[in-house]
Amino acid sequence: MGRAVAVIDGEHYAPVVRDALAEVEHEVVAAVLAGGTEKLVGGEDYGVPLHDDLERALAEHAPDVVLDLSDEPVLSPRQRLLLASRALARGVAYEGPDFRFEPPAYAPFGLPSLAVIGTGKRVGKTAVTGHVARLLARDRDVVVVAMGRGGPAEPELIESPPGVDDLVRLARAGRHAASDHLETAALARVVTVGCRRCGGGLAGMPGPSNVLAGAELAAGRNPELVVFDGSGAAIPPVDVDARVLVAHDVASGLNPYRVLVSDLVLTMSDDVAVGAARLTDAPVLRFDLRLRPTEPLAGRHTAVFTTGPAPVDHLDAELVLVSRNLARRDALRAELEGLEADVFLVEIKAAAVDVVVEAALERGAAVVLADNEVVADGLDEALLSLAPARVRA
């Protein structure tokens, strides 16, 4: 039970809609006419104030829930999920005859904080988190709390950047040695806390996770800023001062919600940038990734192993293989058969350590870790403007 704004359409006769509004368990205080004219004759009375815009109806009536009594062809599933996203971003539930979306609940957090979230896997989110951490750690004490599908059972504090030998030891002990908190610690060279999560809701709430315990562990160090790193499309369940969204798709599912709760949107797609700009007044920036070795390759015969599209033609090396199969173990093992190279340049992703680094060690090849450098005009200025005022340089 609660106050409701109803979404209705003109493909239903007004008396049918008016009776339905009286029957539902909620107190319907207003309605939004989403479109449709087939059964409208003019001057329809729905028994409640009528609006043509959901945002204005939400602002004026402050409902507890949006009740969707519309249907195809007026609203497609994508259009209904866009309305749901707008409601959830305002903290209002959205329900229909056989579904209900609750607004995600974020736990309070007492320190200055940012979150980097994504619309899916392999969109460059971890690279952006590393860029954010490096930038803000130039003159601040920063801790990154990362959650992942392969994170530790108990939140894990990494105070020193792990090297290749450290990652190999973890892999041989049965750990996921390419977990995001290890990658960020190794490449951004900041203190990290590793957490895990299982599953994720359509609006980004993770299933069982230890992120809140990880947040407590980070807060115990009393840093000047905590950066929360999302996992895939899952959002850290923490109420932060600002969010940065890394997007590959802003139209599907409840991705519009992710746009609407973010203060900066980054994307590698021109089309996605246009779509995001239609949804939000927040800045939307295009970025690219460039593979960056953590040490010079000096013209050596090099095999490159990545998961993503970052270009490699700028590398100071003679490339004998460029593999983008770190997440495809069978294809990766096939590529490694008979491979000869002086250097294995490896992203810390997926099977990087337990397969590729182990293969390099067997052959006596050098291992160089690879970072994904984020390249975007105006990015640093935009990020610095998001840092909570009490920790701005």
N, C-alpha and C positions, 0 to 999 in steps of 0.2 A: 504494500500500500504506500502511496505517496503522491505528491503533485506531479502531474504529467503534462507535457506538451505532445500532442499527437501529430504524426505526419499522415496526411490523407491525400487522396487524388480525385480528379474529376471523372475517372472511369467507374466510380461507384455513385449510385444515386444518393443525393443528400440525405433523404430520410433513413437510408440504410446506415450511413455513416453516423448520423445523429443518434440513432438508437444504439449503435455499437459503442459510441463514446459514453453513453449513459450506463451501459452494461459492464464495462471493464472495471476491474477492482481498484484502479487508480482514480484520483480526483483530477479529471482533465480540466486544465485551466486555460488552454489555448490550443489552436491547431495551426499547422503549416500546410498550405495547399501546394503540393509538389508539382502539380501540372495535370494535364489531361482535361479534355473538354467534351468527351463523347456524351456524358450524361449531365452536363451543366446547362441550365436554361437561363441563368442569371438571377441574382438576388438570393442565392441559397443561404439558408440559415442552419448553421451547425450547432447552435446553442452555446458556443464559446467564441471568444475573439479569434479572428482569422488573420494569419500573417502569410507573407510570401517568402520569408527568409528565416531559416532556422537560427542563425546566429542572433538576430534581433529578438526572436521569440525567447531564446534562452536568456538573453540579457534582461529582458523586461519581466519575465515571469519566474526566473530562478527555480526551475522544476527539479525534482529528484530523478526523473527518468524521461526519456523520449520514447514514446510508444508509436511504433511504426505500423500503421494500418494501411499502408500503400501496397502496391504490387506492380508486377510487370503489366503492361509495357511502359508505364510512366517512369518507374525507377528500375533500372537494371541492378543486378547484384553489386556491381562496382559502384554505382551511384549510391546505393543504400549503405555500403561500407564507408563511402566518403562522408555521408551524414553521420554515421556512427563515429567516425574518427573525430568529426567536429564536436560531437557531444562529449566523447571521452576526454578530449583535450580540455574541456571546461569542467571536468570532474562529474559529468552527468552520465548515468547508465543509459544504455540503448537496448530496447527489446522489441521483439515482434512475436507473432503467434508461436514460433517454435525455436526462438533463440533469445539470448540475453548477453550483452557485453557489459561487464563492470569496469569502471575506470580503474586502471592500475593504482595500487596503493604503494607509495614510496615512504620508506622509513626515514625519520628525521636524522640529520647528521650535523653535528655542531661545529665543524671546521669548514673553512673555505674550500669549495670543491667544484670540479668540472666533471662531466662525463662525455666520453666519446662512444657513440652508438652507431649501429649500422642497419641496413635493410636486408642484410643477408651475409653469407659467408663469401670470402674472397673478394671483398669490395675495396680493400685498402685501409680498413679500420685500424688494424694494429700498427700499420705504418704511420697513420695520422696520430695515433696515441703516442708513439715514439717521438714524433716531431713536436707535439704539444709538450711532452715531458722535457725534452732537451731545451726547448725555447724557454719555458717557464722556470727551469732549474738553473738557468744562467745566474740568477740572483735571488733565488728562493729555495727553501728546503721543500722538495717535492717528493711525495710517495705515490706510486701508481698501484691501484688495486685492480687486478685483472681476474675476470672469471672466464672459465673455459670448460669445454666438454671433457677435457682430459686433465683437469686441475687436481690438486692434492686433496686427500680426504679431510685434512685439517689445514686451515689457512697457513701458508708457508711464507716466511719473511726471507727475502733475498737481499742481503745488505751489500754484497760485492758482486760485480759483474762476473757471471760464470764464463769460463773458457771452454774450448772444445773438449779438453780432457774431463772437465766437470760434467759436461753434457753426456759424454760417453759413459761415465760412471753411473749417472742416473738411468740411462737407457738400459745398461746391463743389469741394473737392479730392478728392472721391470717398470720403471717410471716413464711417463710421456715426457721425453726430454725436449720436445719442441713446443711445450705449452707456452701460451702467450706471455705469462709473467717472466718466464726464463728468457724469451726472445727480447722483451723490452728491457730487462735488466742487462742483458749482454750487449745490446746495441745502443740503447739510450743512456746506459750507464747511470741509472737512478735506482733508488731503493724501490723494490716492488713487493707486493703481497699477492700470492697466487691463491685463487679460489676455484671452486668447481660449481657447476650447475648441471641439471638434467632436465631437458625439455624446455619449452617456451610457448607462451600463449600467443594468440594472434596479435595482441597489442603489446607484446614484448615482455610480459612478466615471466621470469624463469620459474621452472618447477623447483623441486628440492635443491637447495644451494646452501653454501656456507659463506655467502658474500657479506651478510651482516656481521658475522664473526670476523671476517677479514677487515671490514671497515673499523671495527673496534680495535683490532691489532694495529692498523695504520694510525688511528687516532691516538693510541698509546704512545706513539713516538712524538706527538705534538708537532707535526710538520706545519709549514705555512700554507700548504696547498695539497689536497688529495685529488688525483685524477683517477676516475673510475673508468675502466675499459670494458665495454660490453662484449658480448659473445654472439657472433652471427647476428640474428635479428633480435636477440634477447637484450633487454635493457637492465642495467644494474638497478636493483630495487631500493635505491637510495635517493632521497630528495636533495638534489644538488643545486648549486647556484646557477649553473648554465649547462647546456648540452650542445655538443657538436655532432651532427648527423652526417655519416658517410653513406651516400645513397647510390644505388644502381637502378632503382625503380621506385617511383613515388606514387604510382597509380594503383598497384595491385594490393588486394587485401586491406589491412589497416595501416599500410605504409603512410597514408596521409596523416594519420595520428602521429607518427614519428616525426614527420615534418613540423607539424603544428606545435609539438612540445620542445622543439629545438630552437636554439638561438643563432645557429650558423649551419648552413647546409653545404657540403662539399660533394662534388661528383666528377667523374671522368667523362660524362656524357653530356653533349650539348642539349639533346632532347630532354634528359632528366632535369637539367638546369632550368629549362623553360617551364617544365611541369611544376617544379618546386616553387619557382617564382610566382606561379599562379595561385599557390596555396598560402604563401606566407610573406610577411613583410620583412622577415629576417634576411640577412645577406646570404646570397647563393654564389658560390665560387667554383670555377672549374679547376681541376688539378690533374697532374700527371705523376706517374711514378717512374723513377729512374734507378736501376740497380746500381748500388754503390758497394764495392768491396771494402772491407774493413782494413785492408792493407794492400799495397801495390801488387799488381800481377806481373808487371815488368816484362811483358811480351811472352810469357811462358805459355806452353800448350795447356789450355784450360777447358775443363768441362763445367758447364753451368747448369745448376739444378734449381728450378723455381716452381711455384704454383701459379704464377700470374703473368700478366702481359707486359711487364716492364721491359723496355727495349734494352738491348745489350751491345748495340753497335758502337757505343762510345768506350767500351772497355779496352784497356791497354793490355791486350792479350791476343794470342792466336787461338781462336775458338775451335775446338774439335767436336764439341757437342753442346747444344742448347736444349735441355730437357725441361718441359713444363709439367712433368708427371709425378711430382713429389706426393701428390694425393692419390696416385694410381699405382699401387705397389707392384702389380704384375707387370705393367708396362715399364715401370722403373727398373725392375730387375732385368728385364729383357734388354734395356738400353745399356745396363752396366756390364753385360756379358762381353768380354773381350775388349772393354774400353781401356785405352791407355792415355793417360794425361799426367802432366806434371802437377797440376793444381785442380782440385775440386772446389768450385765456388758454389756455396750452398746457402740458400735461405733456411732459416730456422723454422721450418713448417713440416707438418705431417711426418713423412718417413725420412726426414733429413738426417737424423742422427743414427737411428737404429739400422738403416739400410745404407744410405749414401756415405756417411762418415765412416762407418765400419768398412765399407768397400774400399774407401781411400786408404785407410790404415793398413788393410791387407796388402795393398799394392805399393805402399811406401810413398803415396802421393801426399802433397801438402793439402791441408784443408784451410780455406779462407771463408769466413762467414760473410754473407751478403745482407746488406740493409736495403730497404726500399726508400729512397729519398723522395720526399713529397715536394713537388714543384708547383707553385701557384702564385700568381701576382696578388699581392695584398693580403696573403694568408696570415703572416705574422702579425700585422697590424690588427686584423680582425680577431685573432686569438688573444692578443694582449688586451684588447678592449673588453673581452669576456671575463678576464681574470677578476675575481672579486676585488672590490676597491681596496680592501684592507691588506691585500697582498700585492698590489700593483707596484712595480718598481718606481 
